[in-house]
Amino acid sequence: MGGWYRRALVLDGADYKSMLKYWDKLWEDIEAEKPELVREFGAICDSHADHVWDLSLNQ
């Protein structure tokens, strides 16, 4: 995750639906394991937009 500075996170999947399902599962696991990190992330990043790019279109 972001640590002290914002970082880019790259996910890869067979399709958008699979990738977004994994993203949801990842957040569920983080929240179960380290709820304090999720609270801290929400406190410093209360509003943002996630973007999905299909890099295969650039080939």
C-alpha positions as CSV (number, residue, x, y, z in Angstrom):
1,M,0.0,0.0,0.0
2,G,1.0,3.6,0.1
3,G,3.2,3.9,3.2
4,W,4.2,7.5,3.7
5,Y,3.9,8.3,0.0
6,R,1.3,7.4,-2.6
7,R,2.4,4.5,-4.8
8,A,1.0,2.9,-7.9
9,L,-0.4,-0.5,-7.5
10,V,-0.5,-2.9,-10.4
11,L,-3.0,-5.7,-10.6
12,D,-3.2,-8.2,-13.4
13,G,-6.1,-10.5,-14.3
14,A,-7.8,-12.5,-17.0
15,D,-10.5,-9.8,-17.3
16,Y,-11.8,-6.7,-15.5
17,K,-14.4,-8.6,-13.5
18,S,-11.7,-11.0,-12.2
19,M,-9.4,-8.2,-11.4
20,L,-12.0,-6.2,-9.5
21,K,-13.1,-9.3,-7.6
22,Y,-9.5,-9.8,-6.5
23,W,-9.2,-6.2,-5.5
24,D,-12.3,-6.5,-3.2
25,K,-10.9,-9.7,-1.7
26,L,-7.5,-8.1,-1.1
27,W,-9.2,-5.2,0.8
28,E,-11.3,-7.7,2.8
29,D,-8.1,-9.6,3.8
30,I,-6.2,-6.5,4.7
31,E,-9.2,-5.2,6.8
32,A,-9.4,-8.6,8.6
33,E,-5.6,-8.8,9.2
34,K,-4.7,-5.1,9.9
35,P,-7.9,-3.1,10.5
36,E,-5.7,-0.2,11.8
37,L,-4.1,0.2,8.4
38,V,-7.5,0.4,6.7
39,R,-8.6,3.1,9.2
40,E,-5.3,5.0,8.7
41,F,-5.7,4.8,4.9
42,G,-9.3,6.1,5.2
43,A,-8.2,9.0,7.4
44,I,-5.5,10.2,5.0
45,C,-7.3,9.3,1.8
46,D,-10.9,10.0,2.4
47,S,-11.8,10.7,-1.2
48,H,-10.1,9.6,-4.4
49,A,-10.7,7.9,-7.7
50,D,-9.1,4.6,-8.7
51,H,-8.3,4.2,-12.4
52,V,-8.1,1.0,-14.5
53,W,-6.0,1.1,-17.6
54,D,-5.9,-1.7,-20.2
55,L,-2.3,-1.7,-21.1
56,S,-2.8,-4.4,-23.8
57,L,-4.5,-1.8,-25.9
58,N,-1.1,0.0,-26.2
59,Q,0.6,-2.9,-27.9
